[in-house]
Amino acid sequence: MGGDPSIASHPIRWGILGTGRIATKFITGLHAVEDAVIAAVGSRAQATADEIAEVHGIPTRHGSYDALANDPGVDVIYVATPHSAHRDATILCLDAGKPVLCEKPFAINASEAEHMVATARSRDLFLMEAMWTRFRPAVVKLREVLAAGTIGEPRMLTSDLGWQARFNPEGRLFAPALGGGALLDAGVYSVSFASMVLGPPTSVSGLAHLGDTGVDEQAGIVLGDDAGRLAVLGITIQTSGQTVATIMGTEGRIDIDRPWHSPESFTIYRHGEAPEPHRFPLESGNGYQFEAMEVMRCLRAGERESPSMPLDETVAIMRTMDTLRAAWGLRYPADDETLGRMDIASAQLPANA
């Protein structure tokens, strides 16, 4: 598919939908991307749009998401709303003809994700989940190492990820209406990483502690497949861990240094050989620029999704998390809105598992 001549002829103009902490991080990363322009920001209130625009020198400020989506001076939009608003914001932008990079988790559940993907495909527009881990230079190299068979066949993956969050029943990490809990905030990294390394699971199990607001505050997850490969994942918003990960293969292992979900280094250990460290220190930006660079590459190449974060895999990851939540008895108000009265426990593993 050929690239878009209009995008190829000028710097790519980004619109930022949302003004929270993650929007600020992404904007900071974009400043390190050559040939990217932060053209506009949209908020539900003009005052907050003006505030973030003043801090970051953004020329156009919209007091509604709809105005941003329909801004002719914007080529692509980054959706930075809370989890619960990802679907509606993404659909709004796609319906306005704008390609979208949507922050992780892509949606609240697989039904929402399927709707988003179907809309992008029907509009023939680019769409990608902003799983920044996959585009970090260390992880790009890690995938090359695994593909080359350097540690043989990967058989097991372990990781822990989490942070101690101050309890706030109305905050995004604890409120069910906002998709709170460890799974959608930290666990999506872990499930996505296991999918990247081992492929889709055919067996999903886990044990979670549900806190006072009913969301998962910590959990242990085991993902397996028919070949016996296993991912053992710990996630939490109750405490802070080592935040490291290890991939074990038939001929060695790879230790990914802290924090593994935004790594700058890993070390290869092969049987009978000296350790082989790989270092990828950031020379500019904050790491969020790499996902933006991939979006821009895809847009200029005329690609409608990224081969590094395919849409079908994003949906499959959401199905895995739906399956975990069903086992834990954790549901969100959005489940009723998107799945009707169907019990989320009927959610199935990916069809290609």
N, C-alpha and C positions, 0 to 999 in steps of 0.2 A: 504493500500500500504506500503510495507516495506521500510525502510530507505536505504540510499546509504552507503554501507560498507566503501567505500573509504573516504567519508566525515566523517563518524563516527570514523575512525581510526586516525585522525589527526586534529589539529586546523583548523578551516575554514579560508581559505585564500581569502581575499577580494581584488578586483581590483576597483579602483576609476576612473571613466570615466568623466573627466572634472576637472577643477582646480579653479573654482570660489569660492565665499564666502560660498555657501551652501556645497560645497565639504569639505571645511575646517571645517565647523560645524559638518558634519557627521564623519569626521576623528577624531575629538576631542571626539565625543561620542563613537566611536569604541575603543578608548584607554581604556574605562572603561568596556569593555566586555571581560570577561574571555574566553579563548579559541578562540579568534578572532585574526587574523593576517592581518595587512595591507600589502599585498604582493607586490602590483604594482599600479602605477598610469599611466593614459594615457591622453595625451593632443594632440591638433592639431599641437603643436610646441614643439620640444625637450627642448627648454630653459624653458618654463613654467612647463613642467613635472619635469625637474631637480630642479627648484626652490621650488616647493611645496614638493618634495621628500626630499630635504635637510632640510627643516624646520621641517618635521614630521618624519624623519628617515625611509622613505620608500625605500626598497632596489632596486626595479626594476622600471625603468622610461622609458616609451614608448613615442616616438614622433608622434604617430598616434593612433587613436581609434582602427583601425583594428589590430594593433600589440597587444594592450591590450586584445581585444576580443579573440585573438588566443593564448594567453599566457597559456601554459600548467600548469603553477604554480599558476593559479587563479581558485578558485572554484565558485565564485559568483561575480557579478559586480553591483556596485551602479552607476546609471546614474545621473550625476549632471550637465548636460548641461543646457543652456537656454531652455525655454518651447518649442520653435520651433524646437529643435533638438531631443526631447525625442523619437519620433517615430523611426527615422532613427537609432539612437544610440542603442535603445532597440532591433530593428530587427537585427542589425549587431551582437549584442552579442548573441541573441537567435540562429541566423543562425550558429554561431561558437560553439554552444552547451553549452552556459553559462546561468545559471539562472540569473535573473535580479530583482533588487529593483530599481524602477524608481521614481525619485523625482516627487512630485506633482507640478502642475497639470499633470496628467498622460500623457496627449496629448493636442493638440490644439483643437480638436473636436472629436466627437464620432466616426467618420469614421476612424480616425487615431487609436483611442483606440481599436476599433473592430479588426483592422488589427493586432495590437500588441498582443491582446488576442488570436486571431486565430492562429498566428504564434507560440506562447508559447504552445498552446494546440496541435498543429500539431507536434511540436518537443518534446512533453511530458516533458516540462521544467517548473520550478517554475517561477512565475512572480507576482509582487505585487507593488501597488502604495505606495510610501513612505509618507503616511498620518500619521505623527509622533504623532499627537494628540491622535489617537485611542489607542496607546500603552503606553501612560503615565500611571503610577500607579493610579493617581486620576481618569482618565477616565475609566480604567478597573474596578475600584470599583464603579464608577457611573453607569456603565452598569449593574453591579450586583444589585445595589440598585433599578434601574428601573425595572429589570426583576423580582425582588421580590415583586413588587407592592407597594413599600414603600410610594409613593405619589399617589397611585391609577393609573388611566389611564392618561398618559401625553396627554394634550389637546392643549397646546400652548408652543412655544419656541420663545424666543427673544434673539437677540445678536447684538452687534456692533463690527466691527473689521476694523482696518485700521491704517494708519500712514501717516504722512505728508512727501511726497517725493519731493525732489528738482527736478524741471522740467528739463528734458534733453530729447529732441525729439529723440535722437538716443539711449537712454538707454532702458534697458529691460522693465521698467515699462511704457514707453510711446510709444515705437516703435511698430506699428502694425505687422511688419515682425517678431518681437520677441514674439508675443502674449501678448503685453502690456495691461495694464488696471487693474482696481481693481478686476474684476471678477476672472480672472485666477490666480491672486496672493493672494488676501485675500479672495475673495468670494468662492473659492473652499473649504476652511476650513468650511465656514458657510453652504454651500449647503451639504457638506459631513456630517457635524454634524447633520443637520436637517434630513438627510437620516438615520443616525444611530439611532436617537431618535424616529422619527415618521414614518419612512419608505418612500417609493417612493411617490412623489406627483402626483396627477392627474390634478392639476391646477397650472400653473406657470405664474406669472405676476411680473412686476417691472417697475420702472422708473429710467433712468440713465441720468447723464450729461456726454456728450461726449466732450472731450477737444479739444485743437487745433490740435492734431495729429489724432483725430478721435477715440481714445480709451475711454472707460468708466473710468472717474476719481472718480466718486462716484455713488452709486445707492442704492435704496431701493427695496427689494425683498420680495414677499409674495408667499409662497408655501402652497398649501392646498391639502386635499384629500377628498374622497367622504364621510368620516365620520365627516367632519367638523374640523379636526385638522389643525392647522395653525402654520407656522414658519414665523416670521417677522424679516428680516435680513437687517442690514445696513452695507455697505462696502464703503471704501474710500481710496484714496491715496492723498487726498487734505488736510486732517486734521487728528488729533489724537483724538480718543474718549476714553471712559472708558474701552473698551475692556472687557466687562463682558457679561455673558449669564445667562438666567433664564429659567428653565423648569417648567411649571405649570401643575399640575395634579389635579384630582378630589378630592384628599385628602391631598394636600399640594403642596409645591414647592421646587425646588433646585436652589440655587444661586451659580453659578460657579465664583470663584474669578478671578481677573485680573492677567495675561492675560488668558482668558478662553481657547484659542486654545493651550496653553501649561501650564495647571493649576497644582498647587500644593495643592489646597484646594477647598472645596465646603462645603456648609451648607444646611442641610435639615430642612425645616420648615413644621411641620405637625399640622393640626388644633388642637388647645387646648394643644399643647405640647411644651416643651422647645426646642429651636434650637439645632440641632445636628451637630456640626462641624466635618469635616473629613480633616486631614492634611497629606500630602504626600511630605515632603521636600526632595529635591534631596540630597543624601548622596555622590554621585560620578557622574562624567560625566556631560553632559549638557542636557540630556533628549533625545538626538538622539539615544542613545544606545538601547532603548527599541524596536524600530522598527527593528534594526539589530538583536536583540535577538530573535524576532519572526521569522525572516527569517531563522536564524540558526536552530531554533526549527523545522520549517517546513522542511528544507532540511534534517535534521537528521531523521525526521519521514517519509520521502518520500512523503510529501504533495506537491502538485503542485500549491496550492494557500492558502492564509491564511483565516480561517473562520472569522477572525475579520475585514478583508478588502477584501471581495470576488471580483473577477474580474468582475462578472456581475453587481455588485453594482457600481464599478468604472466606467463602461461603461454607466450605467444609470445616474450617476452624470454628466458625460460629456454631455449626451443628454439634461439634464435639463439646463445646461449652454448654450448649442447650442440654445435651445428654447428662453432663455432670450436674447441672442445676436441677434436672428432673430427679436424679438420685438423691440430691440433698434436700429436696422440697423447697427450693428457692425459686420464686417467681417474682416478676416485676409487673407493675400496672401495664406496661407496654405489651406484655405477653397477651393479656386479654384483648388489647386493642388490635393487635396484628394477627393473633391466632384464633380470634373469636372465643368461644367457650371450650375449644379443644384443649384437653389437658396437655401441658408441655411434656408430660411423661411419655407421650406418644412420639416425641421427636426421635428420629432415626439417625443412625450413623451415616456418613457420606455413602452415596450409592456406589462410588468407585472404591470403597474400602475393601 
